[in-house]
Amino acid sequence: MIRAELFDHIFLAAAGVDIGVTRATNQDEAVCCPEYGFFAVSDGMGGFVGGGATSRMIAAELPGQIRASYGALRREPTAERAAEILSGQVRLLSDRIYGSMNSRGRFVYGATFCGVWLVGRRAAFVNLGDSRGYILRASEKGVRQVTNDHNVAAALVEVGVLGREEAVRHRASGALTRFVGMESPAYPETFVEGIGEGDVILLCSDGLHGMIGEDLMYECLSGETSPEGAVGRLIAEANRAGGLDNVSVAYVRVLGLK
């Protein structure tokens, strides 16, 4: 069991990254700072030469930034403040990558990002791109996507041109409209959710949600009692479905109050 200073619940957590079945290299990363109640995944953009380097940069830099900003969160321990801090950190990192590595509109470095910071009895989600955050409520029989995909397919769903299921396999799903390293200024999106005993939080790259549907995702999350077992089964199911991409997963199961 894990205790984070500013999160009211104890919890269990695990994360995993897998190369998949068809890819020769891995460009996904998972970030775990359980002592701070922070978790994230990042997916290096396959069409960019520096995609894997970008996700590795995110994984290397964010833990230090979380530690450095924890004092500010202590002074105002709310999920809204956590979302504001994390969004600012991701925006600054993205703008720095764009300014120093993606000059004159020539994009070489890019990655998606989805993170969650647990504070009080709430969770602050921040994302750029199509890596997703989900919640499985203890009282519900299904998973719910919290974050929005930042790609052309999602925009077409929003205006009614595509259905949600059509968008999963549509070629426009690979065309990101926001990502780490995008033209400055970057605009991460934030979401705040209440969290209670028995709830499960899942962060994942499109190597998972692009391969398995939400029904199977729910089956994996509700059918496994250990975090490591749930992460392992999710990755195995993505690979069983074809494993067309790298997979990154971060999992948190919320237990009782401290």
C-alpha positions as CSV (number, residue, x, y, z in Angstrom):
1,M,0.0,0.0,0.0
2,I,1.2,3.5,-0.9
3,R,0.7,6.8,1.0
4,A,1.3,10.1,-0.7
5,E,1.4,13.1,1.6
6,L,-1.3,15.2,-0.1
7,F,-3.7,12.4,-1.2
8,D,-6.3,11.4,1.4
9,H,-6.4,7.7,0.3
10,I,-4.0,4.9,0.4
11,F,-3.6,3.2,-3.0
12,L,-1.8,0.6,-5.1
13,A,-0.1,1.4,-8.3
14,A,1.9,-0.2,-11.1
15,A,3.1,0.7,-14.6
16,G,4.6,-1.0,-17.6
17,V,5.9,-0.4,-21.1
18,D,6.1,-3.0,-23.9
19,I,7.6,-2.8,-27.4
20,G,4.6,-4.6,-28.9
21,V,4.7,-7.2,-31.6
22,T,5.6,-5.3,-34.8
23,R,7.8,-2.4,-33.8
24,A,11.6,-2.7,-33.8
25,T,12.2,0.0,-31.2
26,N,10.3,1.3,-28.1
27,Q,9.4,5.0,-28.0
28,D,6.9,4.8,-25.0
29,E,7.7,5.8,-21.4
30,A,5.9,5.6,-18.1
31,V,6.6,7.9,-15.1
32,C,5.8,6.8,-11.6
33,C,6.3,9.1,-8.5
34,P,4.0,7.3,-6.1
35,E,5.3,9.2,-3.1
36,Y,4.0,12.4,-4.7
37,G,0.8,10.8,-6.1
38,F,2.0,11.4,-9.7
39,F,1.9,9.2,-12.7
40,A,2.2,9.7,-16.4
41,V,2.7,8.1,-19.8
42,S,4.3,9.5,-23.0
43,D,4.4,8.1,-26.5
44,G,7.1,9.3,-28.9
45,M,5.7,10.2,-32.2
46,G,6.7,7.5,-34.7
47,G,6.8,9.9,-37.7
48,F,9.4,12.1,-36.0
49,V,13.1,11.2,-35.9
50,G,13.3,12.4,-32.3
51,G,10.0,10.9,-31.1
52,G,11.7,8.4,-28.7
53,A,14.1,11.0,-27.5
54,T,11.2,13.3,-26.7
55,S,9.4,10.8,-24.5
56,R,12.6,9.9,-22.8
57,M,13.2,13.6,-22.1
58,I,9.7,13.9,-20.6
59,A,10.4,10.8,-18.4
60,A,13.8,12.2,-17.3
61,E,12.7,15.7,-16.5
62,L,9.2,15.5,-15.0
63,P,10.0,13.7,-11.7
64,G,12.5,16.5,-10.8
65,Q,9.9,19.1,-11.7
66,I,7.3,17.4,-9.6
67,R,9.6,17.3,-6.6
68,A,10.6,20.9,-7.1
69,S,7.0,22.1,-7.3
70,Y,5.7,20.0,-4.4
71,G,6.3,22.8,-1.9
72,A,4.0,25.1,-3.9
73,L,1.3,22.4,-3.9
74,R,1.7,22.0,-0.1
75,R,0.8,25.7,0.3
76,E,-2.3,25.3,-1.8
77,P,-3.2,21.5,-1.8
78,T,-6.0,21.4,-4.3
79,A,-6.4,19.4,-7.5
80,E,-7.0,22.6,-9.4
81,R,-3.6,23.9,-8.3
82,A,-2.0,20.6,-9.2
83,A,-3.6,20.8,-12.7
84,E,-2.3,24.4,-13.0
85,I,1.2,23.5,-12.0
86,L,1.4,20.4,-14.1
87,S,-0.1,22.1,-17.1
88,G,2.5,24.9,-16.8
89,Q,5.4,22.4,-16.5
90,V,4.3,20.5,-19.6
91,R,3.7,23.7,-21.6
92,L,7.2,25.1,-20.7
93,L,8.8,21.8,-21.7
94,S,6.9,21.7,-24.9
95,D,7.7,25.3,-25.8
96,R,11.4,24.7,-25.0
97,I,11.5,21.7,-27.3
98,Y,9.8,23.6,-30.0
99,G,12.1,26.6,-29.7
100,S,15.4,24.7,-29.6
101,M,14.7,21.5,-31.6
102,N,11.8,22.1,-34.0
103,S,12.9,25.4,-35.5
104,R,11.2,27.0,-38.5
105,G,8.3,24.6,-38.5
106,R,10.5,21.6,-39.2
107,F,9.2,19.0,-36.6
108,V,11.8,16.5,-35.6
109,Y,10.9,16.0,-31.9
110,G,7.4,15.2,-30.6
111,A,5.5,13.1,-28.1
112,T,2.2,12.7,-26.5
113,F,1.7,13.2,-22.7
114,C,-1.0,12.2,-20.2
115,G,-0.5,12.6,-16.5
116,V,-2.4,12.5,-13.3
117,W,-1.7,14.1,-9.9
118,L,-3.7,12.9,-6.8
119,V,-4.5,15.6,-4.3
120,G,-7.0,15.4,-1.4
121,R,-9.9,13.3,-2.7
122,R,-9.5,14.3,-6.3
123,A,-7.4,13.6,-9.4
124,A,-6.0,16.2,-11.8
125,F,-5.5,15.0,-15.3
126,V,-3.4,16.8,-17.9
127,N,-2.9,15.7,-21.5
128,L,-1.4,16.7,-24.9
129,G,-2.0,14.4,-27.8
130,D,-3.9,11.1,-27.9
131,S,-2.5,9.3,-24.8
132,R,-5.5,8.9,-22.5
133,G,-6.7,8.9,-19.0
134,Y,-9.6,6.7,-17.9
135,I,-11.6,6.1,-14.7
136,L,-13.3,3.0,-13.6
137,R,-15.7,3.9,-10.8
138,A,-16.3,1.3,-8.1
139,S,-20.0,1.8,-8.6
140,E,-20.0,1.5,-12.4
141,K,-19.8,-1.3,-14.9
142,G,-17.5,0.3,-17.4
143,V,-14.6,2.6,-18.0
144,R,-14.9,6.2,-18.9
145,Q,-12.4,8.3,-20.9
146,V,-11.6,11.4,-18.9
147,T,-9.3,13.2,-21.3
148,N,-9.9,14.3,-24.9
149,D,-7.9,13.1,-27.9
150,H,-6.0,15.9,-29.7
151,N,-6.1,14.6,-33.2
152,V,-8.0,15.2,-36.5
153,A,-10.3,12.2,-36.0
154,A,-11.5,13.5,-32.6
155,A,-12.2,16.9,-34.2
156,L,-14.3,15.1,-36.9
157,V,-16.2,13.2,-34.2
158,E,-16.9,16.5,-32.4
159,V,-18.5,18.0,-35.5
160,G,-20.4,14.9,-36.4
161,V,-18.5,13.8,-39.5
162,L,-17.3,10.5,-37.8
163,G,-18.8,8.3,-35.2
164,R,-16.7,7.5,-32.1
165,E,-16.1,3.9,-33.1
166,E,-15.2,4.9,-36.7
167,A,-12.5,7.3,-35.3
168,V,-10.6,4.5,-33.6
169,R,-9.2,3.1,-36.9
170,H,-9.6,6.1,-39.1
171,R,-6.4,7.4,-40.7
172,A,-7.0,10.8,-39.2
173,S,-6.5,9.4,-35.8
174,G,-2.7,9.5,-36.4
175,A,-2.7,13.2,-37.2
176,L,-2.2,15.0,-33.9
177,T,-3.4,18.6,-33.4
178,R,-1.5,19.0,-30.1
179,F,1.6,17.3,-28.7
180,V,4.8,18.0,-26.7
181,G,7.0,19.9,-29.1
182,M,4.2,21.5,-31.0
183,E,4.4,25.1,-32.2
184,S,4.6,27.4,-29.3
185,P,2.6,28.1,-27.2
186,A,1.4,24.6,-26.3
187,Y,-2.1,24.2,-24.7
188,P,-2.3,21.2,-22.4
189,E,-5.9,20.3,-21.5
190,T,-6.8,19.7,-17.8
191,F,-9.6,17.7,-16.1
192,V,-10.4,17.3,-12.4
193,E,-12.3,14.3,-11.1
194,G,-13.5,13.3,-7.6
195,I,-11.9,10.0,-6.4
196,G,-13.3,7.5,-4.0
197,E,-12.6,4.1,-2.5
198,G,-12.5,1.3,-5.1
199,D,-12.0,3.6,-8.1
200,V,-9.3,2.7,-10.6
201,I,-7.3,5.2,-12.7
202,L,-5.7,4.1,-16.0
203,L,-3.3,6.1,-18.2
204,C,-2.3,4.6,-21.5
205,S,-0.8,5.3,-24.9
206,D,-2.7,4.5,-28.2
207,G,-0.8,1.2,-28.3
208,L,-3.4,0.1,-25.8
209,H,-6.6,2.0,-26.5
210,G,-6.0,1.6,-30.3
211,M,-5.8,-2.2,-30.0
212,I,-8.5,-3.1,-27.4
213,G,-12.0,-1.7,-26.8
214,E,-13.4,-0.3,-23.6
215,D,-15.3,-3.5,-22.8
216,L,-12.1,-5.6,-22.7
217,M,-10.3,-2.8,-20.9
218,Y,-13.0,-3.0,-18.2
219,E,-12.7,-6.8,-18.1
220,C,-9.0,-6.5,-17.5
221,L,-9.3,-3.8,-14.8
222,S,-12.1,-5.4,-12.9
223,G,-10.9,-9.0,-13.2
224,E,-7.4,-8.5,-11.8
225,T,-6.8,-7.9,-8.1
226,S,-3.2,-6.8,-8.3
227,P,-1.9,-3.7,-10.1
228,E,0.9,-5.7,-11.7
229,G,-1.6,-8.3,-12.9
230,A,-3.9,-5.7,-14.4
231,V,-1.0,-4.0,-16.2
232,G,0.4,-7.3,-17.5
233,R,-3.0,-8.4,-18.7
234,L,-3.7,-5.1,-20.5
235,I,-0.4,-5.3,-22.3
236,A,-0.9,-9.0,-23.2
237,E,-4.4,-8.3,-24.6
238,A,-3.0,-5.4,-26.8
239,N,-0.3,-7.7,-28.1
240,R,-2.8,-10.5,-28.7
241,A,-4.9,-8.1,-30.8
242,G,-1.9,-7.5,-33.0
243,G,0.5,-5.4,-31.0
244,L,0.9,-2.8,-33.8
245,D,2.5,-0.2,-31.5
246,N,4.5,0.2,-28.3
247,V,2.3,0.1,-25.2
248,S,2.6,2.2,-22.0
249,V,0.3,1.8,-19.1
250,A,0.0,3.4,-15.6
251,Y,-2.5,2.0,-13.1
252,V,-3.8,3.2,-9.7
253,R,-6.3,1.5,-7.5
254,V,-7.7,3.7,-4.7
255,L,-8.2,2.1,-1.4
256,G,-9.6,3.4,1.9
257,L,-8.9,6.7,3.6
258,K,-5.6,7.1,5.4
